[in-house]
Amino acid sequence: MSRWTRWEDWVAVAVGLVVALSGIFLEREGASLVWMLVLGVLLVASGLVNLAMPGLVATEYVQLGLGVLLFIAPWIGGYAYELGPTAWISWIGGAVAAIVAALAIRPAMQMHDRTVPH
């Protein structure tokens, strides 16, 4: 698998951008700005690292963890109870990020096995 071609990582970058920008432009509820901005930027960064170096399995797990954390962020940050758009973007974005990261783990492991001599 070559660099900058994995659709899973492009999806993670797009989700990160949407989450970060939504946290800035939508009405703020609870600590939504901080959670969405930080997790969105971290998703973009991890997606770009995965695109540049597709054999790094650890960053796929980091991306999975960020997706899960984004999914539970509305409850932690206190913005789940209004059921506003920020909560829905966190839930949907977190689920999508976690799913695409889980789908990318096996190909990253196979790429890692091919590039690292044993």
N, C-alpha and C positions, 0 to 999 in steps of 0.2 A: 504494500500500500504506500503510495507516494504522499509527499507532504502537500498540505493545503487542499486536499481533495475529499476528506471524510465528511460526509453530510451530517453525521451526528454532532461533530464539533461545530460546524457552521450553525446548526440549530441551537446549540448551547450559547454561542456568541449572540445570536439574534435574540434569544430569550433574555440573556443578560442585559442587552441594550434596552429591550422593551421594559424590563423590570426597573432598571436604573432610571430611565427617562420617565416612566410612570410615577415613580416615587417623587420625582421633582415636580412634575406638572399636574398631577391629580391632587385633589383635596387631601390634606394630611389628617390622618386619624391615628391617635396614639403615637407610637414611635415608628410609624410606617416609613417616614423619610429616611431615617438612619438604616433600618433593616433593608429596605429595598435598594437604596443606593449602594450600600456596602456589598450586599450579596450579588447585586447586578454587576457591579464592577469586577468582583471576584470571579463570577461566571464568565464574563468576557475574557478576563486574563487567563483563566484555566482553559477555556476553549481555544484561545490563540496559542497557548503553549502546546496543547494537544495537536493542533493543526501543524505547528512547526516541527514537532518531534512526535510523530505518531506511535512510537514504540514505548513511550513512557506509561506504564500501567498505573503507577502511583497517582498520576494526575487524573486519570479516569476515575479512580476512587475518590479523589478530592472533589471532582465535579459531581459525583453521585452524592457525596456528603453535603455539598452546597445546595443541591436540588432538594434534598430532604430537609435541610435547615430552612430553605426558602418556603417550603410547604408548611412547616410548623411555625414560621415567623409570625403570622398573624396572632396566634395565641400567645406567644412569648412577648411580642411587642404591643399587645393590647389593642390591636385594630381588627380583630376577628368579630367582635361583638356587634359592630355596626353593619356588617355584611355589605360594605361598600365596595366600589371597584378596586380599591387597593388590596383588599383581602382576596378578592377573586383572582386578581392578577398574580398575587403571590402563590395562591393554591395551584392555579393552572400552570404558571411558569415553573413552579417547583416540581410539579408532577412531570411535566414535559422534560425538564432538565434531568431529573432522576432517571426517567425511562430511557432517554437517548444515551446517557452515560452508562447505564446498565447494558444497553445494546452494544456499546463500543468497547466494553472491557475485553471480551473474547478476541476480537480482531487485534486489539492492542497487545494482548498476551502472545498471539501468534506472530505478530510483527517483532515483538521483543525477542521471542525464541529464535527467530531467523537471523537477527542482527547481532545477538550476543553469543560469542563462542562459549561452549560448555566444556 
